[in-house]
């Protein structure tokens, strides 16, 4: 009976050890599943970040192209802003000069038209 008792005790010890091993294995599996889920989340976030980075670079390239196309407009505006403002007298002189020039062209055109009409009527 004593050998049976020793066999039962060893069997109980073995069962207890198997239970502990299974408990540790279940904890390790749970930890592994959590780490796997975290890695999946990180992979998803990295993919989104890479996609966002690609979109950001595309927007920057568009802005760079737009700036290159508008460089001449910017330089023109810069030259205009750096130039001294036109004074009232300069503006008046430019206005009178253009009016006189246009008036002379109108008078010259009328004279030429009159000469052509006079010679055509003969």
Backbone as JSON Lines, residues from 0, in Angstrom:
{"i":0,"aa":"X","n":[0.81,-1.17,0.0],"ca":[0.0,0.0,0.0],"c":[0.87,1.25,0.0]}
{"i":1,"aa":"X","n":[1.96,1.13,0.63],"ca":[2.88,2.25,0.7],"c":[3.42,2.58,-0.69]}
{"i":2,"aa":"X","n":[3.68,1.58,-1.53],"ca":[4.16,1.83,-2.88],"c":[3.07,2.48,-3.71]}
{"i":3,"aa":"X","n":[1.83,2.1,-3.41],"ca":[0.72,2.73,-4.1],"c":[0.61,4.19,-3.69]}
{"i":4,"aa":"X","n":[0.86,4.46,-2.41],"ca":[0.79,5.8,-1.89],"c":[1.9,6.66,-2.51]}
{"i":5,"aa":"X","n":[3.09,6.09,-2.63],"ca":[4.22,6.81,-3.25],"c":[3.91,7.05,-4.72]}
{"i":6,"aa":"X","n":[3.31,6.12,-5.44],"ca":[2.95,6.27,-6.84],"c":[1.9,7.35,-7.02]}
{"i":7,"aa":"X","n":[0.96,7.41,-6.09],"ca":[-0.08,8.43,-6.16],"c":[0.5,9.82,-5.9]}
{"i":8,"aa":"X","n":[1.46,9.86,-4.94],"ca":[2.09,11.14,-4.6],"c":[2.88,11.64,-5.8]}
{"i":9,"aa":"X","n":[3.62,10.78,-6.46],"ca":[4.39,11.16,-7.65],"c":[3.46,11.6,-8.78]}
{"i":10,"aa":"X","n":[2.34,10.89,-8.89],"ca":[1.36,11.24,-9.91],"c":[0.77,12.62,-9.62]}
{"i":11,"aa":"X","n":[0.47,12.9,-8.34],"ca":[-0.06,14.2,-7.96],"c":[0.98,15.3,-8.21]}
{"i":12,"aa":"X","n":[2.24,15.0,-7.88],"ca":[3.31,15.98,-8.13],"c":[3.46,16.26,-9.63]}
{"i":13,"aa":"X","n":[3.39,15.18,-10.41],"ca":[3.49,15.33,-11.87],"c":[2.33,16.16,-12.41]}
{"i":14,"aa":"X","n":[1.13,15.89,-11.89],"ca":[-0.05,16.63,-12.34],"c":[0.09,18.11,-11.95]}
{"i":15,"aa":"X","n":[0.58,18.37,-10.73],"ca":[0.77,19.75,-10.27],"c":[1.81,20.45,-11.16]}
{"i":16,"aa":"X","n":[2.88,19.74,-11.49],"ca":[3.91,20.32,-12.36],"c":[3.35,20.59,-13.75]}
{"i":17,"aa":"X","n":[2.54,19.68,-14.26],"ca":[1.91,19.87,-15.58],"c":[0.97,21.07,-15.53]}
{"i":18,"aa":"X","n":[0.22,21.23,-14.44],"ca":[-0.67,22.37,-14.29],"c":[0.12,23.68,-14.29]}
{"i":19,"aa":"X","n":[1.24,23.7,-13.55],"ca":[2.07,24.9,-13.51],"c":[2.64,25.21,-14.9]}
{"i":20,"aa":"X","n":[3.08,24.17,-15.58],"ca":[3.63,24.34,-16.92],"c":[2.56,24.87,-17.87]}
{"i":21,"aa":"X","n":[1.34,24.31,-17.78],"ca":[0.25,24.77,-18.62],"c":[-0.13,26.22,-18.29]}
{"i":22,"aa":"X","n":[-0.09,26.57,-17.01],"ca":[-0.4,27.94,-16.6],"c":[0.64,28.91,-17.19]}
{"i":23,"aa":"X","n":[1.93,28.55,-17.06],"ca":[2.98,29.39,-17.63],"c":[2.86,29.45,-19.15]}
{"i":24,"aa":"X","n":[2.5,28.34,-19.77],"ca":[2.33,28.3,-21.22],"c":[1.15,29.18,-21.65]}
{"i":25,"aa":"X","n":[0.07,29.16,-20.88],"ca":[-1.09,30.02,-21.18],"c":[-0.71,31.49,-21.03]}
{"i":26,"aa":"X","n":[0.06,31.83,-19.98],"ca":[0.51,33.21,-19.8],"c":[1.42,33.64,-20.95]}
{"i":27,"aa":"X","n":[2.32,32.73,-21.34],"ca":[3.23,33.06,-22.45],"c":[2.45,33.24,-23.75]}
{"i":28,"aa":"X","n":[1.44,32.4,-23.96],"ca":[0.61,32.52,-25.17],"c":[-0.16,33.84,-25.17]}
{"i":29,"aa":"X","n":[-0.69,34.2,-24.01],"ca":[-1.41,35.47,-23.89],"c":[-0.47,36.65,-24.17]}
{"i":30,"aa":"X","n":[0.72,36.6,-23.58],"ca":[1.71,37.65,-23.8],"c":[2.1,37.71,-25.28]}
{"i":31,"aa":"X","n":[2.28,36.56,-25.88],"ca":[2.63,36.5,-27.3],"c":[1.51,37.07,-28.16]}
{"i":32,"aa":"X","n":[0.25,36.76,-27.8],"ca":[-0.88,37.3,-28.56],"c":[-0.94,38.82,-28.42]}
{"i":33,"aa":"X","n":[-0.69,39.35,-27.21],"ca":[-0.69,40.8,-27.0],"c":[0.43,41.46,-27.8]}
{"i":34,"aa":"X","n":[1.61,40.86,-27.78],"ca":[2.72,41.42,-28.56],"c":[2.42,41.37,-30.06]}
{"i":35,"aa":"X","n":[1.79,40.29,-30.49],"ca":[1.42,40.18,-31.91],"c":[0.43,41.27,-32.29]}
{"i":36,"aa":"X","n":[-0.55,41.52,-31.41],"ca":[-1.53,42.57,-31.67],"c":[-0.86,43.94,-31.69]}
{"i":37,"aa":"X","n":[0.07,44.17,-30.76],"ca":[0.79,45.45,-30.74],"c":[1.61,45.63,-32.02]}
{"i":38,"aa":"X","n":[2.26,44.57,-32.46],"ca":[3.03,44.65,-33.7],"c":[2.13,44.94,-34.9]}
{"i":39,"aa":"X","n":[0.95,44.31,-34.93],"ca":[0.0,44.59,-36.01],"c":[-0.43,46.06,-35.99]}
{"i":40,"aa":"X","n":[-0.71,46.58,-34.77],"ca":[-1.08,47.99,-34.65],"c":[0.05,48.91,-35.11]}
{"i":41,"aa":"X","n":[1.28,48.58,-34.69],"ca":[2.42,49.39,-35.11],"c":[2.61,49.33,-36.63]}
{"i":42,"aa":"X","n":[2.45,48.16,-37.21],"ca":[2.59,48.03,-38.66],"c":[1.54,48.87,-39.38]}
{"i":43,"aa":"X","n":[0.32,48.84,-38.86],"ca":[-0.75,49.65,-39.45],"c":[-0.43,51.14,-39.33]}
{"i":44,"aa":"X","n":[0.06,51.57,-38.17],"ca":[0.4,52.99,-37.98],"c":[1.56,53.4,-38.87]}
{"i":45,"aa":"X","n":[2.55,52.55,-39.01],"ca":[3.7,52.86,-39.87],"c":[3.25,52.98,-41.32]}
{"i":46,"aa":"X","n":[2.36,52.1,-41.74],"ca":[1.84,52.17,-43.1],"c":[1.12,53.49,-43.32]}
{"i":47,"aa":"X","n":[0.29,53.9,-42.34],"ca":[-0.4,55.19,-42.45],"c":[0.59,56.34,-42.49]}
{"i":48,"aa":"X","n":[1.63,56.28,-41.66],"ca":[2.63,57.34,-41.64],"c":[3.35,57.41,-42.98]}
{"i":49,"aa":"X","n":[3.71,56.26,-43.54],"ca":[4.38,56.26,-44.85],"c":[3.48,56.83,-45.92]}
{"i":50,"aa":"X","n":[2.2,56.48,-45.88],"ca":[1.24,57.01,-46.85],"c":[1.11,58.52,-46.68]}
{"i":51,"aa":"X","n":[1.02,58.96,-45.42],"ca":[0.92,60.39,-45.14],"c":[2.19,61.1,-45.59]}
{"i":52,"aa":"X","n":[3.34,60.48,-45.39],"ca":[4.61,61.08,-45.83],"c":[4.64,61.21,-47.34]}
{"i":53,"aa":"X","n":[4.19,60.19,-48.05],"ca":[4.15,60.26,-49.52],"c":[3.22,61.39,-49.97]}
{"i":54,"aa":"X","n":[2.05,61.5,-49.33],"ca":[1.11,62.56,-49.69],"c":[1.72,63.93,-49.38]}
{"i":55,"aa":"X","n":[2.43,64.04,-48.27],"ca":[3.06,65.31,-47.9],"c":[4.12,65.7,-48.93]}
{"i":56,"aa":"X","n":[4.94,64.73,-49.36],"ca":[5.95,65.03,-50.37],"c":[5.3,65.44,-51.68]}
{"i":57,"aa":"X","n":[4.19,64.81,-52.03],"ca":[3.48,65.18,-53.26],"c":[2.98,66.61,-53.18]}
{"i":58,"aa":"X","n":[2.42,66.98,-52.03],"ca":[1.94,68.36,-51.84],"c":[3.11,69.33,-51.91]}
{"i":59,"aa":"X","n":[4.24,68.98,-51.29],"ca":[5.41,69.85,-51.35],"c":[5.93,70.01,-52.77]}
{"i":60,"aa":"X","n":[5.92,68.92,-53.55],"ca":[6.34,69.03,-54.95],"c":[5.4,69.94,-55.72]}
{"i":61,"aa":"X","n":[4.1,69.85,-55.45],"ca":[3.13,70.72,-56.11],"c":[3.39,72.18,-55.75]}
{"i":62,"aa":"X","n":[3.64,72.44,-54.47],"ca":[3.92,73.81,-54.03],"c":[5.21,74.31,-54.67]}
{"i":63,"aa":"X","n":[6.23,73.46,-54.72],"ca":[7.5,73.86,-55.33],"c":[7.31,74.21,-56.8]}
{"i":64,"aa":"X","n":[6.53,73.39,-57.52],"ca":[6.27,73.66,-58.93],"c":[5.52,74.98,-59.08]}
{"i":65,"aa":"X","n":[4.51,75.18,-58.25],"ca":[3.72,76.4,-58.3],"c":[4.61,77.62,-58.02]}
{"i":66,"aa":"X","n":[5.5,77.5,-57.05],"ca":[6.4,78.61,-56.74],"c":[7.34,78.89,-57.9]}
{"i":67,"aa":"X","n":[7.83,77.83,-58.55],"ca":[8.73,78.03,-59.69],"c":[7.99,78.73,-60.83]}
{"i":68,"aa":"X","n":[6.72,78.38,-61.02],"ca":[5.94,79.02,-62.08],"c":[5.63,80.48,-61.76]}
{"i":69,"aa":"X","n":[5.52,80.79,-60.5],"ca":[5.16,82.16,-60.1],"c":[6.37,83.02,-59.74]}
{"i":70,"aa":"X","n":[7.58,82.49,-59.96],"ca":[8.79,83.23,-59.62],"c":[8.87,84.55,-60.37]}
{"i":71,"aa":"X","n":[8.54,84.55,-61.67],"ca":[8.6,85.78,-62.45],"c":[7.6,86.81,-61.95]}
{"i":72,"aa":"X","n":[6.41,86.35,-61.57],"ca":[5.41,87.28,-61.03],"c":[5.91,87.88,-59.72]}
{"i":73,"aa":"X","n":[6.52,87.05,-58.9],"ca":[7.08,87.53,-57.64],"c":[8.18,88.56,-57.89]}
{"i":74,"aa":"X","n":[9.08,88.27,-58.81],"ca":[10.17,89.21,-59.11],"c":[9.62,90.53,-59.65]}
{"i":75,"aa":"X","n":[8.6,90.45,-60.53],"ca":[7.97,91.66,-61.06],"c":[7.37,92.49,-59.94]}
{"i":76,"aa":"X","n":[6.63,91.86,-59.07],"ca":[6.03,92.57,-57.93],"c":[7.09,93.16,-57.01]}
{"i":77,"aa":"X","n":[8.16,92.42,-56.82],"ca":[9.24,92.92,-55.98],"c":[9.87,94.17,-56.58]}
{"i":78,"aa":"X","n":[10.11,94.15,-57.9],"ca":[10.66,95.33,-58.55],"c":[9.69,96.51,-58.44]}
{"i":79,"aa":"X","n":[8.4,96.25,-58.62],"ca":[7.4,97.33,-58.53],"c":[7.36,97.91,-57.12]}
{"i":80,"aa":"X","n":[7.46,97.05,-56.12],"ca":[7.39,97.53,-54.74],"c":[8.66,98.26,-54.34]}
{"i":81,"aa":"X","n":[9.79,97.89,-54.94],"ca":[11.04,98.56,-54.61],"c":[11.17,99.89,-55.34]}
{"i":82,"aa":"X","n":[10.47,100.06,-56.45],"ca":[10.55,101.3,-57.21],"c":[9.89,102.42,-56.41]}
{"i":83,"aa":"X","n":[10.43,103.61,-56.61],"ca":[9.86,104.77,-55.91],"c":[8.44,105.03,-56.42]}
{"i":84,"aa":"X","n":[7.54,105.42,-55.56],"ca":[6.18,105.69,-56.02],"c":[6.16,106.9,-56.97]}
{"i":85,"aa":"X","n":[5.24,106.86,-57.88],"ca":[5.11,107.95,-58.86],"c":[4.52,109.16,-58.15]}
{"i":86,"aa":"X","n":[5.17,110.3,-58.32],"ca":[4.66,111.52,-57.67],"c":[3.47,112.03,-58.47]}
{"i":87,"aa":"X","n":[2.76,112.98,-57.88],"ca":[1.57,113.54,-58.54],"c":[1.97,114.29,-59.81]}
{"i":88,"aa":"X","n":[3.08,114.98,-59.76],"ca":[3.54,115.72,-60.94],"c":[3.96,114.77,-62.06]}
{"i":89,"aa":"X","n":[4.67,113.69,-61.69],"ca":[5.07,112.72,-62.71],"c":[3.85,112.06,-63.34]}
{"i":90,"aa":"X","n":[2.86,111.79,-62.52],"ca":[1.64,111.16,-63.05],"c":[0.94,112.12,-64.01]}
{"i":91,"aa":"X","n":[0.86,113.38,-63.61],"ca":[0.21,114.38,-64.45],"c":[0.97,114.57,-65.77]}
{"i":92,"aa":"X","n":[2.29,114.6,-65.69],"ca":[3.11,114.73,-66.9],"c":[2.91,113.53,-67.83]}
{"i":93,"aa":"X","n":[2.87,112.32,-67.27],"ca":[2.66,111.13,-68.08],"c":[1.28,111.15,-68.72]}
{"i":94,"aa":"X","n":[0.26,111.59,-67.99],"ca":[-1.1,111.67,-68.52],"c":[-1.18,112.7,-69.64]}
{"i":95,"aa":"X","n":[-0.63,113.89,-69.42],"ca":[-0.66,114.92,-70.46],"c":[0.16,114.52,-71.68]}
{"i":96,"aa":"X","n":[1.31,113.84,-71.43],"ca":[2.14,113.39,-72.54],"c":[1.42,112.38,-73.4]}
{"i":97,"aa":"X","n":[0.74,111.43,-72.78],"ca":[0.01,110.42,-73.56],"c":[-1.19,111.06,-74.27]}
{"i":98,"aa":"X","n":[-1.86,112.03,-73.64],"ca":[-2.98,112.71,-74.28],"c":[-2.5,113.5,-75.49]}
{"i":99,"aa":"X","n":[-1.36,114.19,-75.35],"ca":[-0.8,114.95,-76.47],"c":[-0.39,114.03,-77.61]}
{"i":100,"aa":"X","n":[0.26,112.91,-77.26],"ca":[0.67,111.95,-78.28],"c":[-0.54,111.38,-79.02]}
{"i":101,"aa":"X","n":[-1.57,111.01,-78.3],"ca":[-2.78,110.48,-78.93],"c":[-3.47,111.56,-79.77]}
{"i":102,"aa":"X","n":[-3.48,112.79,-79.28],"ca":[-4.08,113.89,-80.04],"c":[-3.34,114.14,-81.35]}
{"i":103,"aa":"X","n":[-2.0,114.09,-81.29],"ca":[-1.21,114.25,-82.52],"c":[-1.5,113.13,-83.52]}
{"i":104,"aa":"X","n":[-1.62,111.92,-83.05],"ca":[-1.92,110.8,-83.96],"c":[-3.31,110.97,-84.59]}
{"i":105,"aa":"X","n":[-4.26,111.43,-83.8],"ca":[-5.61,111.65,-84.33],"c":[-5.58,112.75,-85.39]}
{"i":106,"aa":"X","n":[-4.87,113.85,-85.1],"ca":[-4.78,114.96,-86.07],"c":[-4.06,114.51,-87.33]}
{"i":107,"aa":"X","n":[-2.97,113.75,-87.17],"ca":[-2.22,113.25,-88.33],"c":[-3.07,112.31,-89.16]}
{"i":108,"aa":"X","n":[-3.83,111.44,-88.51],"ca":[-4.73,110.52,-89.22],"c":[-5.81,111.28,-89.97]}
{"i":109,"aa":"X","n":[-6.37,112.33,-89.33],"ca":[-7.41,113.14,-89.99],"c":[-6.83,113.86,-91.2]}
{"i":110,"aa":"X","n":[-5.6,114.36,-91.08],"ca":[-4.97,115.05,-92.2],"c":[-4.71,114.09,-93.35]}
{"i":111,"aa":"X","n":[-4.2,112.92,-93.05],"ca":[-3.94,111.92,-94.1],"c":[-5.25,111.5,-94.78]}
{"i":112,"aa":"X","n":[-6.28,111.32,-93.97],"ca":[-7.58,110.92,-94.53],"c":[-8.12,112.04,-95.41]}
{"i":113,"aa":"X","n":[-7.95,113.28,-94.99],"ca":[-8.41,114.43,-95.81],"c":[-7.65,114.52,-97.12]}
{"i":114,"aa":"X","n":[-6.34,114.31,-97.08],"ca":[-5.54,114.32,-98.31],"c":[-5.95,113.21,-99.25]}
{"i":115,"aa":"X","n":[-6.18,112.04,-98.71],"ca":[-6.61,110.89,-99.54],"c":[-7.96,111.18,-100.16]}
{"i":116,"aa":"X","n":[-8.89,111.78,-99.4],"ca":[-10.21,112.1,-99.9],"c":[-10.14,113.18,-100.98]}
{"i":117,"aa":"X","n":[-9.23,114.14,-100.79],"ca":[-9.09,115.25,-101.77],"c":[-8.52,114.69,-103.08]}
{"i":118,"aa":"X","n":[-7.53,113.86,-103.0],"ca":[-6.93,113.3,-104.22],"c":[-7.82,112.26,-104.87]}
{"i":119,"aa":"X","n":[-8.61,111.57,-104.08],"ca":[-9.49,110.56,-104.65],"c":[-10.68,111.21,-105.35]}
{"i":120,"aa":"X","n":[-11.04,112.4,-104.9],"ca":[-12.2,113.08,-105.48],"c":[-11.83,113.76,-106.8]}
{"i":121,"aa":"X","n":[-10.65,113.92,-107.17],"ca":[-10.28,114.58,-108.42],"c":[-10.51,113.76,-109.58]}
